[in-house]
Amino acid sequence: MDTDTMTSDRGPDLLTKRSIGGIAVHLLALFTGVIGAGLVYLVSDHPFTKANARNALNWHVSVLLLSFGAFLTFLLGTDTMTVGGEMVSWSPLPDPVANIVGLLGMVLLFVAGLAWLLTTLFTLVATIKAIFGTPWEYPLARDFIN
């Protein structure tokens, strides 16, 4: 068997279109979040890797902003805090509004918790899709990076 026939039988064209980085970026982002996906997006020049990094980055930025907004909303709605063992009233909002904002913050914290749980599931789906050559867009993620 000569080497020319061996080089032409390397496998389907799909193997040249995908990359290990495009597959691994989802698992990297699971453990490093925005930082890992962002670094891969900035450093990569492979279109498949860049597309997967963009999808992972959009999801992780969405979850991070949701979590941050939920925490701030909950904090604004909290009318008392314990500081040094003493109850301190600190909310800048009047009582009825603070109660509504606090309740909204609790709901948003619950939704953010669900989003963090979905991160694991979505990472597995995105990794499997990437193995088969498809950059999968995470559902419900905002498109921050184009």
The 8 nearest C-alpha neighbors of each residue, nearest first, counted from 0:
[[1, 2, 4, 5, 3, 6, 8, 7],
 [0, 2, 3, 4, 5, 6, 7, 8],
 [1, 3, 5, 4, 6, 0, 7, 8],
 [4, 2, 6, 5, 1, 7, 0, 8],
 [5, 3, 7, 2, 6, 1, 8, 0],
 [4, 6, 2, 8, 3, 7, 1, 9],
 [7, 5, 3, 8, 4, 9, 2, 1],
 [6, 8, 4, 5, 9, 3, 10, 2],
 [9, 7, 5, 6, 10, 4, 11, 3],
 [10, 8, 7, 6, 5, 11, 12, 14],
 [9, 11, 8, 12, 14, 13, 7, 15],
 [12, 10, 13, 14, 9, 15, 8, 16],
 [11, 13, 14, 15, 10, 16, 9, 17],
 [14, 12, 16, 11, 15, 17, 132, 10],
 [15, 13, 12, 16, 17, 11, 10, 18],
 [16, 14, 13, 12, 17, 18, 11, 10],
 [15, 17, 13, 14, 12, 18, 47, 132],
 [18, 16, 47, 14, 15, 132, 13, 21],
 [17, 19, 21, 20, 48, 22, 47, 16],
 [18, 20, 22, 21, 23, 17, 48, 24],
 [21, 19, 23, 18, 22, 48, 24, 39],
 [48, 22, 20, 18, 19, 51, 24, 23],
 [21, 23, 19, 129, 20, 126, 24, 130],
 [22, 24, 20, 26, 25, 21, 19, 27],
 [25, 23, 27, 26, 21, 22, 20, 28],
 [26, 24, 28, 27, 23, 122, 126, 55],
 [25, 27, 29, 23, 28, 24, 122, 30],
 [28, 26, 24, 29, 25, 30, 35, 31],
 [29, 27, 32, 31, 25, 36, 35, 30],
 [30, 28, 26, 27, 32, 31, 25, 122],
 [29, 31, 28, 27, 32, 26, 35, 25],
 [32, 30, 28, 35, 34, 29, 27, 33],
 [33, 31, 28, 34, 29, 59, 35, 30],
 [32, 34, 36, 59, 37, 35, 56, 60],
 [33, 35, 37, 32, 36, 31, 38, 28],
 [36, 34, 31, 38, 28, 37, 33, 32],
 [35, 37, 28, 39, 56, 52, 33, 38],
 [38, 36, 40, 34, 35, 39, 33, 41],
 [37, 39, 41, 35, 40, 36, 42, 34],
 [38, 40, 36, 42, 37, 41, 43, 52],
 [41, 39, 37, 52, 49, 38, 43, 42],
 [40, 42, 38, 39, 43, 37, 49, 44],
 [43, 41, 39, 40, 38, 44, 37, 49],
 [44, 42, 45, 40, 39, 41, 49, 48],
 [43, 45, 46, 42, 49, 48, 41, 40],
 [44, 46, 48, 47, 43, 49, 18, 21],
 [47, 45, 49, 48, 50, 44, 43, 16],
 [48, 46, 50, 49, 45, 17, 21, 51],
 [21, 49, 47, 51, 45, 50, 20, 46],
 [48, 50, 52, 46, 40, 47, 51, 53],
 [51, 49, 53, 47, 52, 48, 46, 134],
 [52, 50, 54, 134, 48, 53, 21, 49],
 [51, 53, 49, 55, 40, 36, 54, 50],
 [54, 52, 56, 50, 51, 55, 49, 57],
 [55, 53, 51, 57, 136, 56, 52, 50],
 [56, 54, 52, 58, 57, 53, 25, 59],
 [55, 57, 53, 59, 36, 58, 54, 33],
 [56, 58, 54, 60, 55, 59, 143, 142],
 [59, 57, 140, 61, 55, 56, 60, 62],
 [58, 60, 62, 56, 61, 33, 57, 32],
 [59, 61, 63, 57, 62, 58, 56, 64],
 [62, 60, 58, 64, 59, 63, 140, 141],
 [63, 61, 65, 59, 60, 64, 66, 58],
 [62, 64, 60, 66, 65, 61, 59, 67],
 [65, 63, 67, 61, 66, 62, 68, 60],
 [66, 64, 62, 68, 63, 67, 69, 111],
 [67, 65, 69, 63, 111, 64, 68, 62],
 [66, 68, 64, 70, 69, 65, 63, 71],
 [69, 67, 71, 65, 70, 66, 64, 72],
 [70, 68, 107, 66, 72, 108, 104, 67],
 [69, 71, 73, 67, 68, 72, 74, 66],
 [72, 70, 74, 68, 73, 69, 75, 67],
 [73, 71, 104, 69, 75, 74, 70, 68],
 [72, 104, 74, 101, 76, 70, 71, 75],
 [73, 75, 71, 77, 76, 72, 70, 101],
 [76, 74, 72, 73, 77, 71, 90, 101],
 [101, 75, 77, 97, 100, 73, 74, 98],
 [78, 76, 74, 75, 79, 101, 73, 90],
 [77, 79, 90, 88, 89, 76, 97, 80],
 [80, 78, 88, 87, 77, 89, 86, 90],
 [81, 79, 87, 86, 82, 88, 78, 77],
 [80, 82, 86, 85, 84, 87, 83, 79],
 [81, 83, 85, 84, 80, 86, 87, 79],
 [82, 84, 85, 81, 86, 87, 80, 79],
 [83, 85, 82, 81, 86, 87, 80, 79],
 [86, 84, 81, 82, 83, 87, 80, 88],
 [87, 85, 81, 80, 79, 82, 88, 84],
 [86, 88, 80, 79, 81, 89, 85, 82],
 [89, 87, 79, 78, 90, 80, 86, 77],
 [88, 90, 78, 79, 87, 91, 80, 77],
 [91, 89, 78, 92, 75, 88, 77, 79],
 [92, 90, 89, 93, 75, 78, 97, 76],
 [93, 91, 97, 90, 96, 94, 76, 75],
 [92, 94, 96, 97, 95, 91, 90, 98],
 [93, 95, 97, 96, 98, 92, 78, 90],
 [96, 94, 98, 97, 93, 99, 92, 100],
 [95, 97, 99, 98, 94, 93, 100, 92],
 [98, 96, 76, 94, 100, 92, 95, 99],
 [97, 99, 101, 95, 96, 100, 76, 94],
 [100, 98, 102, 96, 101, 97, 103, 95],
 [99, 101, 76, 103, 97, 102, 98, 104],
 [76, 102, 100, 73, 104, 98, 103, 99],
 [101, 103, 105, 99, 104, 100, 98, 106],
 [104, 102, 100, 106, 101, 105, 107, 99],
 [73, 103, 105, 72, 101, 107, 102, 69],
 [104, 106, 108, 102, 103, 107, 73, 101],
 [107, 105, 109, 103, 108, 104, 110, 102],
 [106, 108, 69, 110, 104, 109, 105, 111],
 [109, 107, 111, 105, 69, 110, 106, 104],
 [108, 110, 112, 106, 107, 111, 105, 113],
 [111, 109, 107, 113, 112, 108, 114, 106],
 [112, 110, 114, 108, 66, 113, 109, 107],
 [113, 111, 109, 115, 114, 110, 108, 116],
 [112, 114, 116, 110, 111, 115, 117, 109],
 [113, 115, 111, 117, 112, 116, 118, 110],
 [116, 114, 118, 112, 113, 117, 111, 62],
 [117, 115, 113, 118, 114, 119, 112, 120],
 [118, 116, 114, 120, 119, 115, 121, 113],
 [117, 119, 115, 121, 116, 120, 122, 114],
 [120, 118, 122, 117, 121, 116, 123, 29],
 [119, 121, 117, 123, 122, 118, 124, 116],
 [120, 122, 124, 118, 123, 119, 117, 125],
 [123, 121, 125, 119, 120, 124, 25, 118],
 [122, 124, 126, 120, 121, 125, 127, 119],
 [123, 125, 121, 127, 126, 122, 128, 120],
 [126, 124, 128, 122, 135, 127, 123, 121],
 [127, 125, 129, 123, 128, 124, 22, 122],
 [128, 126, 130, 124, 129, 125, 123, 131],
 [127, 129, 125, 131, 133, 126, 130, 124],
 [130, 128, 132, 133, 126, 22, 131, 127],
 [131, 129, 127, 128, 132, 22, 126, 133],
 [130, 132, 128, 129, 133, 127, 13, 17],
 [133, 131, 129, 130, 17, 128, 13, 134],
 [134, 132, 129, 128, 135, 131, 130, 47],
 [133, 135, 51, 129, 50, 136, 128, 132],
 [136, 134, 125, 133, 128, 137, 54, 51],
 [135, 137, 54, 138, 134, 125, 55, 140],
 [136, 138, 140, 58, 135, 54, 139, 121],
 [139, 137, 140, 136, 58, 121, 141, 135],
 [138, 140, 141, 137, 58, 61, 136, 142],
 [141, 139, 58, 138, 137, 61, 57, 142],
 [140, 142, 143, 61, 57, 139, 58, 60],
 [141, 143, 144, 57, 140, 145, 54, 58],
 [144, 142, 57, 141, 145, 60, 61, 56],
 [143, 145, 142, 53, 57, 56, 54, 141],
 [144, 143, 142, 53, 57, 50, 54, 49]]
